[in-house]
Amino acid sequence: MSSETLEVKKRDELGTLATNRLRQTGYVPANLYGHGEPNVNLAVRADTIHTIIHHGGKLLSLTGDVSDTALLREVQWDAFGIDVLHVDLTRVTRTELVEVTLPVELHGEAPGSSEGGQLSVVSHELTIRCPASDIPDHLHVSVSGLHIGQAILAKEVKLPAGAEMLTLGSEVVVHVVKPAGMDDDSDGSLSVEPELIRKDKEGESDD
């Protein structure tokens, strides 16, 4: 993954009133920290940070009042999940290992779906450790070999070179579950016992 460029401005005024005035000008507050250096209070354009988040950007090249490389560590949203209120940035080098949580993206068509099963995603995100310069946008999970009753675990997800899965390996990512009432030995159709025929025979009169 290539880094996204983010222009930043230093901000000296702190507090609720100053923050509200900042947001009214189209900026949101940000903090840069890490690597044993002093924390820096910054301001970033709201529209730019929205675009970066939408693109799944993680690694940022900071320009403007600060020149550095940073990881988009945390985003604080408003109550409706629409507007960004604050962002935290962590200083990194491109070669250092970082922990990131990434969305899971399914690929292919599970045979189990046509066997009467239901494809269900259990873990929508997974956490990995990888070099800062090689953070993927998402993790690809192929379900093309997934039959009914089968699952893909976190430890089975293919990772980029140099990456390590931090999510518990036994955690289910996606599986194909059997609908209620499906017999284990069936091919996907519901089993029906000839109960009605048996009852009819029992109810026959001797007349």
N, C-alpha and C positions, 0 to 999 in steps of 0.2 A: 504494500500500500504506500503510495506517495503521500507526502505531507500536504496539508492544506495551509494556505497563507492567511494569517489573521493579524490585522493591524490593531494595535493596542495603544491606549493613552493612559498615562498615569493620572490618578485622581487623588487629590489632597483632602477634599471635603468628605467626611464620613458621617454616618448617622442616617436616620429615617428620612428626614426632610431633604437632605442632599441626594439620597438615593432616589427619592421620588422625582426630584428635579432632573436627575440624570436620565431616568427612564422616559420622561416627557420629551427629551431631545433625541430619542431614538437609540439610546445606548443602555446597556445593562452593566452592572458592576461585576468585576471578576477579581479573583485573587490568584497570584502566582507564588508557589512555594516549593520547597524541596532542595536537595543537594546541599543542605547545611547553610544555604544563603538566606538573607532576610526576605520575609514576605513582602510582596509588592501589591499595592492596591491599584487595580486597573479598570478601564472602561472599554467595552467592545461594542461594536455596532450590533443591534438586535437582529437586523435582517441578515447580516453576514453569519452570525452564530447559528441562526435558524437554518440557513442553507447548509452549513457544515454538518449540523446534526442530521438533517434530512439525507445527506449523502453518506452518512455513517462514518464521518471523519473522526479520527482519534488522535493522530499525530499532527501537531500544528507547528508551523514556522512562524514565530512571532516577529512582527516588524513594527516600526513606529518608534514609540518612546522606549521600547525594550526589544532587544534582539536576542532571541533564545529559541530553543526547541522545547516544546511542552506537550504533555498528554492531557487531553480533555478528560478530567477525572470524574467530575460530578456536575450535574445540571439540576438546578432547582426550578421547578415549573410553578405556575399559578395553580389555583384550586381546580381549574378546568382543564389543565394540561395543554394550554394553548400558547401562553406567553412564557418566555424564559425570564426568570427573576434574577438569577445569579449563576455564575459558573466558577468552578475551581479548576485551576491548571497546575500540573505538576511538572517541574523541570525534569527533562530526561536527555540522555544521549541516544543517538540512533542505534547504537550497538548494545545498550543495556537491556536486560530482560525485564519485562513489565507484565503485570497481571491485568487482563482485560476480560470483560464479560461481553460476549458477542451473540447476536441473534442466530437462531437455527433456520436454515432455508432448505426445504424438502425438494428433492428432485426425483423424477420418475413416477411411475404408477405402480402401486402395490397390488400384486396378484390377489392378495387376501380380500381386497375390496370387491372383486368380482366373484369371490367364493362365499359371499354373504357376510363378510366381516366388516367392521367399521374402523377406519384409520383414525387414530387418536394421538395427538401430540401432547406429551406429558411435560417435557422441558423445552420451553421456547427459547431459553438462553443457556449458554454454557460458558464457564470461566476457564481460560487457558493462560499459560505463561509463554511469551515469545519475545524475540527482539523487537524493540520499538519501531524499527524501520520495516518490519515484516508483519504488521498487524493486518489480518484480513478484514474485509467488510463484514463478512458473516461466515458461518460454518456450513458447508454443503453436506447434506445427509441424503444418500440415495435409498429410496424405499422400494426399488424395482425388484428386489428379491424377497420382499416381506410377505409371507403367507399368513393365513389366519392363525392366531395364537402365538405368533412370533413377535419379537421386539428387537430394537436396536438400543444398546446400552451406550453410555457416555464413553466407555473405554474402547468401543468399536468405531467411533467417529474418526474419520480420516482427518489428520491435522497437517498444516503446512510444515515444511522442513524446519527443524529447530524449535518446534512448539511442543508444549507439554500440557496434557489435560489436568486441570486442577479440580474440576467437578468430580465428585465421587464416581469411580468407574462403574459401579453397579447401578447407578441411577438410570432409569428408563427415559429415553429421549422420545421415542415414538413406538407405538405398537398397533397391531391389528387385533381388536377384541371381538369375541363372539357375542352375538346378540343373545339376550335372555331366551331360553327355550331351545337353543340349538344343541343338538346331540353331539358329543365329542367325536363320534364315528361318522357323522353325517357329512355330506359334501357341500353343505351350505343350506340345504332345505330343512325345514322344521320336521321333526319326526312326529307322526300321528299314529297312535295306537288304535287298533280296530275295536275300540271300546263299545261303539254303538252296535256293531254286529253281535258282539258277545252278549250285550244286554238284551238284544232282540231275541236271541236264542233262549236266554233264560226266561224271558217273558212269554214264550209261546205256550199256548194252552194245550191241554191233552184232549180237547174236544174232537 
